[in-house]
Amino acid sequence: MTNPTSTTPTSGAPGALAGRREWTALGVLMLPLLLVSMDVSVLYFAIPSISADLEPSGTQQLWIFDIYAFVLAGLLMTMGSLGDRIGRRKLLLFGAAAFGTASVLAAYANSAEMLIAARAVLGIGGATLMPSTMAIIRTMFTDPGQRAKAIGMWSGVMTGGIALGSVMSGVLVQYFWWGSVFLVNLPAMVLLLVLGPILLPESRNPEPGRFDLLSVPLSMAAVLPVIYGIKEIPSEGWKTEYVVSVLVGLVFAALFVHRQRTAKSPLISPALFRGRGFAPAVVLNLIASFGMLGSAYFTTQYLQSVLGKSSMEAALWALLPTVLVGVAAPVSAQLVQKGVDRAHVVSGGFLTAACGYGLLTLAGTDSLWLVLAGAGVLAAGIVTVMSQMMDLALGTVPVGNAGSASSLLETGAEFGGALGMAVLGSIGTAVYRQDIPAGVPTAAHETLGGALAVAGQLPGDAGQALAQAAREAFTNGMQAAAIAGVILLLGAAALATATLRKVPVHETEEAPEAVAPEQATA
């Protein structure tokens, strides 16, 4: 007797319409995705309470923040490839169990070391959940139009979760204790573990080849040093250790690429790049992530340090731009399905995002609504691009390689985001240091936060003058970075037009054996 979880769309027949079961399953998938994205920002308000309770050192506090993102980025490619081999649903459920268990350990951690370890396990769970959800969507929705809508929803939830995480943590910490920011994960993970085996189809690559163990440490050695180096550069400057870290990562990246080209069963098959549109999708998605997180580096500081909003107020105001995100992806999917050239839709998304940066170039030290409008327009354009690039990338590869393809796309996005903060952050910092008045204390010369701290210790008019000068210098730096963002996104619009012009909207027909749905007997 056939297991009801082996639904019609997983048969490999292109264009088969998904039904109520698949759309219900998509809703189940959105919950863990929302929580994984929220965990990126969920500690923003919890860290003061954690510091008071666990008394971590400065280094330990940084690792409490960063270990989750580092482990997540380092394992994405490994977990995507593993899911293609052992089954995406199986890996997803394993990740949900690990994520839930680690959430409990983090909530009741009694030392900084225990919390860091729990956050690392959360990163492992997140690395299994992200590519698995995207690969399962590719399996369930073989009709291009339905898949585009599903991926649009995926993109909106992913983007909204990051903004929602900080607000959620503020509310929970205010009314409960810091561990509650982790326990909120449990209901969704339990729901996934209960409903996943019923609603989600199992699929895998029927001929995956032997798992290449050597590629795992090579991939991590390529990703982690680069992410670490470019993540630290905006705040610490171009110090030798960070530049060396990036260079070491690039050396391992070259070794990793060589291994994938020569191994009999590579972790990431070079054949993925033979699909028309896959390579442009990875590159354009990376640029989109660059633009998104590069702007977030400034807008979050602007709300708090320039406008003087509290952390909770800033987080609530930051939710407003995400309203446009919920509209952008579905509209772009409809345009493509109605016959508008995808190249024009994507280039239009980049142009829209460039307009968002353009609004930021006009901001002064008291421009709340202008900055929020710029952030909203920017986010809408970027999500338009990212949803289309995810759809294109997954539509140009066999279903059997959907996990590897999605993990590569997401790893590129991690690089793009870190690079955006490093490059645009460095531009803003350079302008800030140039415009801050000469002779101020070193701390005030380095960052806006340092300047405000120094200003608070100065008497009367002197403190107010320094604070105002620092706010103006920071805003000038944001304007300069926004100009760079406009130039980058205009170039990306031209690149999208050139590389996507001849890429078809629908994927080419693939062989039925590209995916093997699991069959069970009762």
Secondary structure as the mmCIF struct_conf table of DSSP 4:
data_model
#
loop_
_struct_conf.conf_type_id
_struct_conf.id
_struct_conf.beg_label_comp_id
_struct_conf.beg_label_asym_id
_struct_conf.beg_label_seq_id
_struct_conf.end_label_comp_id
_struct_conf.end_label_asym_id
_struct_conf.end_label_seq_id
TURN_TY1_P TURN_TY1_P1 PRO A 4 THR A 5
BEND BEND1 SER A 6 SER A 6
HELX_RH_3T_P HELX_RH_3T_P1 THR A 8 SER A 11
TURN_TY1_P TURN_TY1_P2 PRO A 14 GLY A 15
HELX_LH_PP_P HELX_LH_PP_P1 ALA A 16 ALA A 18
HELX_RH_AL_P HELX_RH_AL_P1 ARG A 20 MET A 38
TURN_TY1_P TURN_TY1_P3 ASP A 39 ALA A 46
HELX_RH_AL_P HELX_RH_AL_P2 ILE A 47 LEU A 54
HELX_RH_AL_P HELX_RH_AL_P3 GLY A 58 ILE A 86
HELX_RH_AL_P HELX_RH_AL_P4 ARG A 88 ALA A 107
TURN_TY1_P TURN_TY1_P4 TYR A 108 TYR A 108
BEND BEND2 SER A 111 SER A 111
HELX_RH_AL_P HELX_RH_AL_P5 ALA A 112 MET A 140
BEND BEND3 ASP A 143 ASP A 143
HELX_RH_AL_P HELX_RH_AL_P6 PRO A 144 TYR A 175
BEND BEND4 PHE A 176 PHE A 176
TURN_TY1_P TURN_TY1_P5 TRP A 178 GLY A 179
HELX_RH_AL_P HELX_RH_AL_P7 SER A 180 LEU A 183
TURN_TY1_P TURN_TY1_P6 VAL A 184 ASN A 185
HELX_RH_AL_P HELX_RH_AL_P8 LEU A 186 LEU A 199
BEND BEND5 LEU A 200 LEU A 200
HELX_LH_PP_P HELX_LH_PP_P2 PRO A 201 GLU A 202
BEND BEND6 PRO A 206 GLU A 207
TURN_TY1_P TURN_TY1_P7 LEU A 213 LEU A 214
HELX_RH_AL_P HELX_RH_AL_P9 SER A 215 GLU A 236
BEND BEND7 TRP A 238 TRP A 238
HELX_RH_AL_P HELX_RH_AL_P10 THR A 240 THR A 262
BEND BEND8 LYS A 264 SER A 265
BEND BEND9 LEU A 267 ILE A 268
HELX_RH_3T_P HELX_RH_3T_P2 PRO A 270 ARG A 274
BEND BEND10 GLY A 275 GLY A 275
TURN_TY1_P TURN_TY1_P8 ARG A 276 GLY A 277
HELX_RH_AL_P HELX_RH_AL_P11 PHE A 278 GLN A 301
HELX_RH_PI_P HELX_RH_PI_P1 TYR A 302 VAL A 306
BEND BEND11 LEU A 307 LEU A 307
HELX_RH_AL_P HELX_RH_AL_P12 SER A 311 LEU A 319
HELX_RH_3T_P HELX_RH_3T_P3 LEU A 320 VAL A 323
TURN_TY1_P TURN_TY1_P9 LEU A 324 LEU A 324
HELX_RH_AL_P HELX_RH_AL_P13 VAL A 325 GLN A 337
TURN_TY1_P TURN_TY1_P10 LYS A 338 GLY A 339
HELX_RH_AL_P HELX_RH_AL_P14 ARG A 342 LEU A 360
TURN_TY1_P TURN_TY1_P11 THR A 361 LEU A 362
TURN_TY1_P TURN_TY1_P12 THR A 365 ASP A 366
HELX_RH_AL_P HELX_RH_AL_P15 LEU A 368 GLY A 395
TURN_TY1_P TURN_TY1_P13 THR A 396 THR A 396
BEND BEND12 VAL A 397 VAL A 397
HELX_RH_3T_P HELX_RH_3T_P4 VAL A 399 ASN A 401
HELX_RH_AL_P HELX_RH_AL_P16 ALA A 402 ASP A 435
BEND BEND13 ILE A 436 ILE A 436
HELX_LH_PP_P HELX_LH_PP_P3 PRO A 437 PRO A 437
TURN_TY1_P TURN_TY1_P14 ALA A 438 GLY A 439
HELX_RH_AL_P HELX_RH_AL_P17 THR A 442 GLU A 446
HELX_RH_AL_P HELX_RH_AL_P18 LEU A 448 ALA A 455
TURN_TY1_P TURN_TY1_P15 GLY A 456 GLN A 457
BEND BEND14 LEU A 458 LEU A 458
HELX_RH_AL_P HELX_RH_AL_P19 GLY A 460 LEU A 500
TURN_TY1_P TURN_TY1_P16 ARG A 501 LYS A 502
BEND BEND15 VAL A 505 HIS A 506
HELX_LH_PP_P HELX_LH_PP_P4 GLU A 507 GLU A 509
HELX_RH_3T_P HELX_RH_3T_P5 PRO A 512 ALA A 514
#
